[in-house]
Amino acid sequence: MRWWLALVFAAIAAVTAIAVAEVLTQRTRSVLSNRAEELATGSSVVAARQITAAWEQGDLSRTLAVLAAGRRLSLFAFDREGRPLSPEGGRGVEFGSDPLDRQALARALSGRRFVEHETGHDRIVVGLPLRVPRGAALVTISFRKDLVAEAGLLHAEILRAAGLAVLVGALVGLLVAVVIASRLRRIASTAAAIEAGSFDTELQPGVLHDEVGRLAETIDRMRGRLRESFAALESERNRLRTLFDQLQEGVIAVNPDLSVALANGAARRIFAGSALVEGEPLPEPWPQFEIGRLARVMFDEDAGVSQARVTPDPDHTYAIVGIPAGYGAPIGLIVVSDVSARERRERAEREFVANAAHELRTPLAAIANAVEALQLGAKEEPEDRDRFLALIDRQTTRLGRLVRALLALARTQTRQETLALGPVPLRPVIDQAIDGIEPAEDVEIEVSCPASLTALGQRSLLEQVVANLATNAVKHTRHGKVVLAADRVDADTVQILVGDTGPGIPPGDQDRIFDRFYQSGNGRQEGFGLGLAIVREAVQALGGTIEVDSAPQRGTVVRVTLAAARPEAA
């Protein structure tokens, strides 16, 4: 700025100086020209008087020569016919070499005065009428080189003064530009600091309370107010961030380029395996669901709220809501809610109802049949009455055990409580499980279990596991035997084995027999396909494992492996 402002000042000074110099030069030349004409005219008038006197005395030639030498004039006298009266007085100047000479002679012969200064030259021509003899004329030619030199000197001085004015103007412009630029530089530095987010650089307006000073004062007041506003915004931002991080739902703010603008703590916990870094691209934590596709939809012009649900593993379920960016809004929001507990609870509720319907129907049917038999007259026979009452008592006990097992399983699945495990003798569990099971006529039930064998578990669930496996084996076995055995595998592990000589399970069905509502093509199609599903869920709740070994026409063996109880605990 200082350079071009200095150039502007210099240009203004130059234009002004040139204009003033031109005007002064013209006026000086005009004054000098007028002065030269006045001097030449005065000298010519005096010479005319002396020539008139000399004419009367008859001494014209000598007088012309003397006057020409003394007054530095070229004198030419003419009679009324325009003939020269004497060759003296010319001083080497030829009359008639300039058209003005003849004009001056003609004007003087007509009785009028003629004075003319030839433009651009120092030659001054004066024509005067002479009264003696009447009708004569005098023409003088003078050269005022001194006046021309003075005019040249004055013009040179004016030009030097103009150059000095240009230099002074440039220096003054540079000084003013430096002062203004320095003040503006301080203002620009403060504005840059404000743009960078720093509001501590105070701006001093200086002693000059001009427009720049008032601008500095205004910007400094603006800086103070911005500092207060940003401090308040920072405080509110910190409060909002704290509140944001306290949200139970994961919230991710996404930029139009699908980079992460902001993410709270819940979102980082949900995306534990993928880094949620502000400014980095939105990660893809789940192979079965593209969260980037949902994010892209949020920035469509006609985008609405989009919802999705993803279950990355059996223990976690997330509900995802994409809130689109409004018109002109820079970001969209992705809200991720962990609904795993609710999903487990709802699933456990559904499974509890299904499991209860499946497991309770057998003892309820037995009780209903016994009551019906008693009502039909068996109560009149003491032996039959005691037998049916014993059946009702046994099935009622079984119902209580089933309810306890199903409730414990449901609570474990919903993770409302941890299953309390303790030492459970396995021989009573196996005996209780086969009580009331009626195999086919050609099927034998064989039991093998040491009386002292103890597993770490929960009795009602263990009885449910063994009972369901035994019932399933008996149901699919028409000839041969069903074996229920238990033994220690090593110091820390025991194994329960349930085998049969039934038709076996096809290889394609072995991986699915524990699925809910799945029924193999072998055997009678009874029930809902929940028995083995309940077995697997109960074994998992007990912390054990279950394996199936089967082949068509070779029977099936199911092995349940559990932790062994410590001898002192047993």
PAKOLDO-506529 format. One record per residue (C-alpha): x, z, y; residue number from 1; residue in three letters. Coordinates in steps of 0.001 Angstrom, whole numbers. Example, Ala and Ser with C-alpha at 12.3 -4.5 7.8 and 13.67 -1.06 7.14 Angstrom:
BEGIN
      east        up     north     k     r
     12300      7800     -4500     1   Ala
     13670      7140     -1060     2   Ser
***
This chain:
BEGIN
      east        up     north     k     r
         0         0         0     1   Met
      2786       900      2459     2   Arg
      4313     -2575      2196     3   Trp
      1223     -4655      2781     4   Trp
        34     -2269      5526     5   Leu
      3443     -2622      7208     6   Ala
      3122     -6401      6927     7   Leu
      -337     -6238      8472     8   Val
       966     -4175     11403     9   Phe
      3915     -6559     11815    10   Ala
      1602     -9573     11737    11   Ala
      -688     -8021     14334    12   Ile
      2308     -7152     16546    13   Ala
      3722    -10647     16077    14   Ala
       493    -12381     17005    15   Val
        31    -10084     19994    16   Thr
      3645    -10516     21125    17   Ala
      3532    -14297     20771    18   Ile
       301    -14459     22727    19   Ala
      1657    -12191     25477    20   Val
      4956    -14100     25563    21   Ala
      3159    -17396     25879    22   Glu
       940    -16119     28668    23   Val
      3865    -14522     30508    24   Leu
      5954    -17671     30095    25   Thr
      3218    -19866     31458    26   Gln
      2545    -17537     34367    27   Arg
      6269    -17196     35088    28   Thr
      6743    -20922     35098    29   Arg
      3736    -21324     37346    30   Ser
      5058    -18716     39797    31   Val
      8554    -20149     39737    32   Leu
      7154    -23661     40178    33   Ser
      5089    -22560     43157    34   Asn
      8086    -20741     44584    35   Arg
     10270    -23787     44161    36   Ala
      7672    -25977     45851    37   Glu
      7400    -23510     48742    38   Glu
     11164    -23398     49191    39   Leu
     11465    -27184     48963    40   Ala
      8587    -27667     51408    41   Thr
     10021    -25157     53866    42   Gly
     13430    -26762     53759    43   Ser
     11847    -30184     54183    44   Ser
      9795    -29105     57231    45   Val
     12873    -27636     58920    46   Val
     14828    -30791     58112    47   Ala
     12020    -32940     59542    48   Ala
     12193    -31069     62852    49   Arg
     15943    -31453     63030    50   Gln
     15729    -35166     62126    51   Ile
     13145    -35701     64856    52   Thr
     15519    -34136     67364    53   Ala
     18463    -36160     66047    54   Ala
     16396    -39365     66226    55   Trp
     15783    -38797     69889    56   Glu
     19498    -38192     70419    57   Gln
     20505    -41225     68379    58   Gly
     22472    -39174     65911    59   Asp
     20301    -39802     62827    60   Leu
     22919    -40757     60218    61   Ser
     25199    -37794     60830    62   Arg
     22294    -35397     60978    63   Thr
     20923    -36653     57645    64   Leu
     24292    -36167     55965    65   Ala
     24736    -32665     57389    66   Val
     21232    -31568     56559    67   Leu
     21464    -32942     53007    68   Ala
     24691    -31096     52384    69   Ala
     23561    -27849     53943    70   Gly
     20121    -27612     52378    71   Arg
     20935    -29227     49040    72   Arg
     18343    -31901     49659    73   Leu
     18364    -35640     49250    74   Ser
     16887    -36956     52554    75   Leu
     15414    -40407     52990    76   Phe
     13988    -41470     56392    77   Ala
     11767    -44540     56714    78   Phe
     10183    -46404     59613    79   Asp
      6527    -47173     59777    80   Arg
      7096    -50281     57693    81   Glu
      8713    -48228     54913    82   Gly
     12224    -49488     55554    83   Arg
     15042    -46960     55215    84   Pro
     16547    -45942     58520    85   Leu
     19881    -44670     57232    86   Ser
     21655    -44696     53870    87   Pro
     23105    -41243     54615    88   Glu
     21647    -38091     53074    89   Gly
     20931    -39394     49565    90   Gly
     23652    -37301     47930    91   Arg
     23932    -39757     45104    92   Gly
     20233    -39769     44312    93   Val
     18616    -43177     44063    94   Glu
     15254    -43376     45823    95   Phe
     12473    -44939     43750    96   Gly
     13813    -43935     40357    97   Ser
     10652    -41889     39867    98   Asp
      7065    -43031     40620    99   Pro
      6624    -39823     42657   100   Leu
      9082    -41145     45233   101   Asp
      6840    -44067     46174   102   Arg
      3763    -41849     46116   103   Gln
      5418    -39405     48509   104   Ala
      6445    -42261     50874   105   Leu
      2992    -43780     50877   106   Ala
      1359    -40410     51568   107   Arg
      3797    -39604     54414   108   Ala
      3354    -43048     56036   109   Leu
      -368    -42413     56027   110   Ser
       262    -39272     58037   111   Gly
      -305    -36713     55237   112   Arg
      1960    -34246     53484   113   Arg
      2965    -34758     49854   114   Phe
      4479    -32046     47600   115   Val
      4866    -32544     43874   116   Glu
      6910    -30737     41213   117   His
      7426    -32956     38190   118   Glu
      6218    -31118     35055   119   Thr
      9006    -30229     32611   120   Gly
     11749    -31083     35184   121   His
     13421    -29324     38108   122   Asp
     12862    -32334     40494   123   Arg
     10675    -31567     43517   124   Ile
      9531    -34422     45788   125   Val
      8230    -33731     49314   126   Val
      6862    -36368     51696   127   Gly
      6371    -35563     55460   128   Leu
      5230    -37789     58382   129   Pro
      7665    -37996     61362   130   Leu
      6237    -38007     64831   131   Arg
      9142    -39775     66425   132   Val
      9017    -42644     66172   133   Pro
      5298    -42497     65422   134   Arg
      4474    -43640     61926   135   Gly
      7891    -42886     60420   136   Ala
      8254    -40817     57283   137   Ala
     10694    -38429     55598   138   Leu
     10993    -38039     51833   139   Val
     13071    -35180     50353   140   Thr
     14146    -34766     46764   141   Ile
     15480    -31396     45579   142   Ser
     16638    -30039     42219   143   Phe
     16102    -26237     41610   144   Arg
     18219    -25688     38531   145   Lys
     18546    -22008     39361   146   Asp
     14823    -21496     39052   147   Leu
     14772    -23305     35718   148   Val
     17625    -21146     34468   149   Ala
     15809    -18049     35604   150   Glu
     12701    -19250     33794   151   Ala
     14789    -19812     30643   152   Gly
     16341    -16368     30872   153   Leu
     12942    -14800     31378   154   Leu
     11548    -16728     28413   155   His
     14429    -15551     26233   156   Ala
     13848    -11954     27325   157   Glu
     10178    -12304     26541   158   Ile
     11016    -13646     23080   159   Leu
     13420    -10752     22475   160   Arg
     10754     -8327     23599   161   Ala
      8274     -9996     21225   162   Ala
     10723     -9696     18323   163   Gly
     11308     -6061     19155   164   Leu
      7547     -5527     19295   165   Ala
      7200     -7112     15845   166   Val
      9935     -4848     14469   167   Leu
      8445     -1757     16086   168   Val
      5008     -2747     14821   169   Gly
      6354     -3148     11283   170   Ala
      8113       219     11439   171   Leu
      5054      1926     12855   172   Val
      2901       227     10221   173   Gly
      5293      1345      7506   174   Leu
      5269      4902      8830   175   Leu
      1472      4961      9058   176   Val
      1231      3368      5630   177   Ala
      3615      5953      4148   178   Val
      1603      8799      5656   179   Val
     -1738      7348      4510   180   Ile
      -351      6412      1088   181   Ala
      1091      9898       645   182   Ser
     -2264     11478      1445   183   Arg
     -4125      9015      -767   184   Leu
     -1548      9582     -3513   185   Arg
     -2340     13300     -3501   186   Arg
     -6035     12471     -3674   187   Ile
     -5424      9993     -6538   188   Ala
     -3273     12567     -8376   189   Ser
     -6031     15155     -8107   190   Thr
     -8642     12597     -9210   191   Ala
     -6462     11657    -12220   192   Ala
     -6140     15327    -13123   193   Ala
     -9929     15705    -12882   194   Ile
    -10344     12646    -15102   195   Glu
     -7946     14206    -17627   196   Ala
    -10031     17383    -17632   197   Gly
     -7769     19560    -15477   198   Ser
     -9535     21198    -12540   199   Phe
     -6770     23591    -11397   200   Asp
     -4876     21193     -9104   201   Thr
     -5956     22223     -5605   202   Glu
     -6114     19453     -3002   203   Leu
     -4986     20387       523   204   Gln
     -6665     18212      3196   205   Pro
     -3767     18713      5672   206   Gly
     -3832     19146      9444   207   Val
     -5449     15791     10165   208   Leu
     -9200     16155      9913   209   His
     -9801     12415      9907   210   Asp
    -11682     10309      7378   211   Glu
     -8934     10754      4756   212   Val
     -8862     14501      5404   213   Gly
    -12626     14749      5043   214   Arg
    -12368     12705      1849   215   Leu
     -9786     15178       532   216   Ala
    -12025     18125      1433   217   Glu
    -14989     16481      -310   218   Thr
    -12985     15774     -3468   219   Ile
    -11626     19328     -3501   220   Asp
    -15155     20741     -3235   221   Arg
    -16216     18387     -6014   222   Met
    -13254     19620     -8094   223   Arg
    -14346     23225     -7671   224   Gly
    -17913     22483     -8620   225   Arg
    -16830     20407    -11597   226   Leu
    -14594     23256    -12742   227   Arg
    -17520     25664    -12588   228   Glu
    -19826     23179    -14334   229   Ser
    -17319     22414    -17090   230   Phe
    -16616     26099    -17587   231   Ala
    -20344     26683    -18035   232   Ala
    -20585     23667    -20343   233   Leu
    -17605     24880    -22365   234   Glu
    -19223     28285    -22739   235   Ser
    -22500     26695    -23849   236   Glu
    -20589     24371    -26151   237   Arg
    -18842     27296    -27798   238   Asn
    -22149     29060    -28241   239   Arg
    -23728     25931    -29684   240   Leu
    -20747     25367    -31972   241   Arg
    -21003     28947    -33205   242   Thr
    -24713     28473    -33802   243   Leu
    -23997     25067    -35313   244   Phe
    -21535     26579    -37774   245   Asp
    -24028     29293    -38720   246   Gln
    -26587     26759    -39911   247   Leu
    -27234     26817    -43633   248   Gln
    -27717     23062    -43686   249   Glu
    -24751     20767    -43455   250   Gly
    -24915     18692    -40255   251   Val
    -22657     15696    -39603   252   Ile
    -22674     13761    -36320   253   Ala
    -21703     10133    -36963   254   Val
    -20415      7571    -34442   255   Asn
    -21593      3934    -34529   256   Pro
    -18332      2972    -36275   257   Asp
    -19273      5453    -39058   258   Leu
    -16547      7897    -38083   259   Ser
    -17164     11646    -38034   260   Val
    -17897     12943    -34536   261   Ala
    -18639     16536    -35543   262   Leu
    -19291     18520    -38712   263   Ala
    -20226     22154    -39240   264   Asn
    -18911     24607    -41824   265   Gly
    -21818     24088    -44228   266   Ala
    -21116     20341    -44307   267   Ala
    -17441     20974    -45039   268   Arg
    -18370     23305    -47884   269   Arg
    -20717     20708    -49379   270   Ile
    -18070     17969    -48940   271   Phe
    -15380     20250    -50351   272   Ala
    -13793     17461    -52360   273   Gly
    -13735     15034    -49418   274   Ser
    -12143     15710    -46041   275   Ala
    -14560     15765    -43092   276   Leu
    -12140     15168    -40216   277   Val
    -13361     14407    -36715   278   Glu
    -12441     10843    -35785   279   Gly
    -11869      9808    -39416   280   Glu
    -14259      7560    -41419   281   Pro
    -17230      9198    -43106   282   Leu
    -16156     10014    -46698   283   Pro
    -18048      9084    -49844   284   Glu
    -18171     12279    -51965   285   Pro
    -20651     11072    -54589   286   Trp
    -20079      7917    -56655   287   Pro
    -23779      7604    -57505   288   Gln
    -24887      7638    -53857   289   Phe
    -23475      5708    -50865   290   Glu
    -23878      7942    -47849   291   Ile
    -22309      5239    -45670   292   Gly
    -25245      2923    -46332   293   Arg
    -27665      5605    -45127   294   Leu
    -25471      6138    -42035   295   Ala
    -25430      2415    -41179   296   Arg
    -29223      2251    -41263   297   Val
    -29399      4988    -38601   298   Met
    -27990      2617    -35960   299   Phe
    -30508      -192    -36514   300   Asp
    -32814      -850    -33571   301   Glu
    -35981       -43    -35503   302   Asp
    -34430      2698    -37639   303   Ala
    -36570      5659    -38665   304   Gly
    -35826      8921    -40382   305   Val
    -34453      8200    -43866   306   Ser
    -34387     10630    -46787   307   Gln
    -32574     10730    -50098   308   Ala
    -31806     13155    -52888   309   Arg
    -28629     13195    -54932   310   Val
    -27642     15232    -57983   311   Thr
    -23877     14833    -58434   312   Pro
    -23792     17261    -61363   313   Asp
    -26297     19392    -63298   314   Pro
    -25626     22419    -61103   315   Asp
    -26013     20826    -57668   316   His
    -28770     18908    -55933   317   Thr
    -28685     17875    -52276   318   Tyr
    -31457     16631    -49995   319   Ala
    -30110     14208    -47372   320   Ile
    -31920     13300    -44147   321   Val
    -30622     10627    -41772   322   Gly
    -31818     11070    -38184   323   Ile
    -31261      7798    -36305   324   Pro
    -29610      7491    -32938   325   Ala
    -32211      7068    -30213   326   Gly
    -32164      4271    -27648   327   Tyr
    -28753      4352    -26023   328   Gly
    -27696      7462    -27975   329   Ala
    -24074      7342    -29150   330   Pro
    -24402      9267    -32423   331   Ile
    -26693      9768    -35391   332   Gly
    -27132     12903    -37466   333   Leu
    -26918     13404    -41213   334   Ile
    -28429     16669    -42429   335   Val
    -27481     17715    -45978   336   Val
    -29384     20602    -47538   337   Ser
    -28264     22290    -50721   338   Asp
    -31493     22528    -52718   339   Val
    -29729     23368    -55953   340   Ser
    -31271     26849    -56207   341   Ala
    -34742     25556    -55475   342   Arg
    -34270     22671    -57879   343   Glu
    -33046     25044    -60582   344   Arg
    -35970     27358    -59933   345   Arg
    -38509     24554    -60080   346   Glu
    -36872     23110    -63179   347   Arg
    -36783     26538    -64808   348   Ala
    -40441     27049    -63964   349   Glu
    -41344     23732    -65521   350   Arg
    -39205     24394    -68557   351   Glu
    -40547     27920    -68917   352   Phe
    -44085     26610    -69039   353   Val
    -43103     23918    -71533   354   Ala
    -41021     26319    -73591   355   Asn
    -43762     28931    -73624   356   Ala
    -46340     26359    -74683   357   Ala
    -44033     25202    -77446   358   His
    -42844     28545    -78765   359   Glu
    -45980     30622    -78422   360   Leu
    -48327     28221    -80136   361   Arg
    -47067     29061    -83661   362   Thr
    -47504     32861    -83523   363   Pro
    -50737     32467    -81558   364   Leu
    -52036     30071    -84207   365   Ala
    -51078     32539    -86960   366   Ala
    -52837     35389    -85131   367   Ile
    -55900     33239    -84512   368   Ala
    -56046     32265    -88195   369   Asn
    -55689     35895    -89289   370   Ala
    -58462     37023    -86926   371   Val
    -60683     34243    -88142   372   Glu
    -60023     35214    -91768   373   Ala
    -60854     38839    -90995   374   Leu
    -64042     37820    -89280   375   Gln
    -65006     35686    -92237   376   Leu
    -64943     38703    -94546   377   Gly
    -61339     39506    -95329   378   Ala
    -61755     42765    -93453   379   Lys
    -64086     43924    -96213   380   Glu
    -61245     43688    -98742   381   Glu
    -58637     46421    -98150   382   Pro
    -55812     44355    -99576   383   Glu
    -56636     41236    -97579   384   Asp
    -57318     43280    -94462   385   Arg
    -53914     45003    -94651   386   Asp
    -52182     41703    -95292   387   Arg
    -53775     39996    -92260   388   Phe
    -53264     43036    -90065   389   Leu
    -49593     43062    -91062   390   Ala
    -49440     39369    -90183   391   Leu
    -51001     40013    -86792   392   Ile
    -48562     42866    -86174   393   Asp
    -45599     40712    -87155   394   Arg
    -46682     37786    -85030   395   Gln
    -47428     40070    -82070   396   Thr
    -43899     41434    -82323   397   Thr
    -42664     37881    -82460   398   Arg
    -44688     37038    -79361   399   Leu
    -43101     39901    -77455   400   Gly
    -39658     38775    -78566   401   Arg
    -40393     35198    -77528   402   Leu
    -41629     36256    -74115   403   Val
    -38530     38366    -73520   404   Arg
    -36251     35539    -74659   405   Ala
    -37991     32942    -72514   406   Leu
    -37963     35188    -69447   407   Leu
    -34277     35962    -69911   408   Ala
    -33525     32266    -70325   409   Leu
    -35554     31373    -67199   410   Ala
    -33788     34005    -65086   411   Arg
    -30431     32777    -66290   412   Thr
    -31278     29166    -65492   413   Gln
    -32396     30047    -61967   414   Thr
    -29313     32267    -61565   415   Arg
    -31487     35073    -60301   416   Gln
    -29553     37418    -62530   417   Glu
    -26625     37321    -64926   418   Thr
    -27500     37609    -68598   419   Leu
    -26462     41026    -69906   420   Ala
    -24444     40454    -73059   421   Leu
    -23745     43082    -75643   422   Gly
    -22840     43463    -79316   423   Pro
    -25542     42086    -81628   424   Val
    -25365     42436    -85450   425   Pro
    -26037     38978    -86864   426   Leu
    -27517     39863    -90283   427   Arg
    -30695     41472    -88829   428   Pro
    -31022     38512    -86450   429   Val
    -30963     36039    -89364   430   Ile
    -33380     38133    -91421   431   Asp
    -35784     38407    -88508   432   Gln
    -35539     34674    -87786   433   Ala
    -36582     33589    -91303   434   Ile
    -39361     36168    -91541   435   Asp
    -42602     34288    -91782   436   Gly
    -41028     30864    -92390   437   Ile
    -42642     29132    -95333   438   Glu
    -40474     26327    -96781   439   Pro
    -41730     23534    -99024   440   Ala
    -42298     24295   -102671   441   Glu
    -38975     22776   -103842   442   Asp
    -36892     24247   -101000   443   Val
    -34830     27408   -101290   444   Glu
    -33625     29462    -98286   445   Ile
    -30144     30853    -98774   446   Glu
    -28648     33540    -96450   447   Val
    -24975     34462    -96237   448   Ser
    -23766     36923    -93587   449   Cys
    -21556     40047    -93720   450   Pro
    -23503     43128    -92734   451   Ala
    -20815     44169    -90274   452   Ser
    -20536     40827    -88461   453   Leu
    -21288     41295    -84770   454   Thr
    -21449     38724    -81948   455   Ala
    -21457     39140    -78184   456   Leu
    -24889     38063    -76995   457   Gly
    -28493     38991    -76258   458   Gln
    -30649     39728    -79300   459   Arg
    -33885     38077    -78272   460   Ser
    -32091     34835    -77369   461   Leu
    -30018     34909    -80566   462   Leu
    -33176     35406    -82638   463   Glu
    -34765     32480    -80783   464   Gln
    -31753     30234    -81473   465   Val
    -31587     31038    -85195   466   Val
    -35382     30907    -85595   467   Ala
    -35675     27492    -83976   468   Asn
    -32779     26066    -85989   469   Leu
    -34198     27501    -89233   470   Ala
    -37718     26261    -88451   471   Thr
    -36379     22804    -87666   472   Asn
    -34336     22702    -90878   473   Ala
    -37265     23850    -93033   474   Val
    -39594     21355    -91385   475   Lys
    -37333     18404    -92261   476   His
    -36324     19513    -95784   477   Thr
    -38551     18505    -98745   478   Arg
    -36111     19194   -101602   479   His
    -32994     21261   -102013   480   Gly
    -32175     24214    -99845   481   Lys
    -31760     25531    -96309   482   Val
    -28635     27624    -95706   483   Val
    -28260     30226    -92956   484   Leu
    -24733     31626    -92836   485   Ala
    -22559     33483    -90353   486   Ala
    -18893     34441    -90501   487   Asp
    -15886     35165    -88314   488   Arg
    -13751     32178    -87318   489   Val
    -10942     34223    -85831   490   Asp
    -10498     37552    -84076   491   Ala
    -12418     36388    -81000   492   Asp
    -14992     33979    -82415   493   Thr
    -17914     34009    -84824   494   Val
    -19932     31059    -86064   495   Gln
    -23572     30740    -87167   496   Ile
    -24296     27849    -89509   497   Leu
    -27716     26375    -90316   498   Val
    -27665     23572    -92893   499   Gly
    -30241     21647    -94840   500   Asp
    -30527     18924    -97458   501   Thr
    -32999     16899    -95470   502   Gly
    -32860     13163    -94607   503   Pro
    -30165     13655    -91941   504   Gly
    -30045     12332    -88389   505   Ile
    -29206      8709    -87609   506   Pro
    -25954      8316    -85602   507   Pro
    -27833      6877    -82644   508   Gly
    -30024      9991    -82382   509   Asp
    -27386     12695    -82771   510   Gln
    -26441     12700    -79066   511   Asp
    -30086     12978    -78015   512   Arg
    -31654     15519    -80329   513   Ile
    -31053     18297    -77762   514   Phe
    -32799     16358    -74975   515   Asp
    -36146     17715    -73918   516   Arg
    -39197     15919    -75343   517   Phe
    -37037     13793    -77618   518   Tyr
    -38081     13482    -81279   519   Gln
    -36067     11841    -84009   520   Ser
    -37690      9185    -86131   521   Gly
    -37173     11248    -89294   522   Asn
    -39659     13772    -90542   523   Gly
    -43072     14672    -89269   524   Arg
    -43768     14024    -85614   525   Gln
    -45015     17458    -84616   526   Glu
    -44595     19505    -81457   527   Gly
    -43185     18374    -78141   528   Phe
    -39491     17933    -78928   529   Gly
    -38541     21186    -77168   530   Leu
    -37192     23352    -79995   531   Gly
    -33607     22054    -80038   532   Leu
    -33584     21729    -76217   533   Ala
    -34388     25446    -75992   534   Ile
    -31630     26138    -78548   535   Val
    -29022     24333    -76428   536   Arg
    -30124     26077    -73220   537   Glu
    -30030     29479    -74935   538   Ala
    -26590     28856    -76435   539   Val
    -25264     27800    -73016   540   Gln
    -26774     30938    -71477   541   Ala
    -24992     33007    -74117   542   Leu
    -21700     31297    -73302   543   Gly
    -21410     29573    -76679   544   Gly
    -21209     26039    -78006   545   Thr
    -23308     24074    -80477   546   Ile
    -22255     21206    -82738   547   Glu
    -24165     18921    -85125   548   Val
    -22758     17311    -88265   549   Asp
    -25210     14953    -89936   550   Ser
    -25466     11692    -91827   551   Ala
    -28453      9805    -93277   552   Pro
    -29494     11138    -96717   553   Gln
    -26786     13797    -96593   554   Arg
    -28501     16514    -94660   555   Gly
    -27620     18224    -91394   556   Thr
    -25377     21134    -90461   557   Val
    -25664     22842    -87038   558   Val
    -22871     25196    -85983   559   Arg
    -23268     27706    -83148   560   Val
    -20025     29300    -81984   561   Thr
    -20164     32578    -80045   562   Leu
    -17726     35195    -78833   563   Ala
    -17168     38040    -81280   564   Ala
    -17929     41569    -80163   565   Ala
    -15026     43994    -80149   566   Arg
    -15036     46401    -83077   567   Pro
    -15171     49455    -80787   568   Glu
    -18148     47949    -78924   569   Ala
    -19903     47249    -82199   570   Ala
***
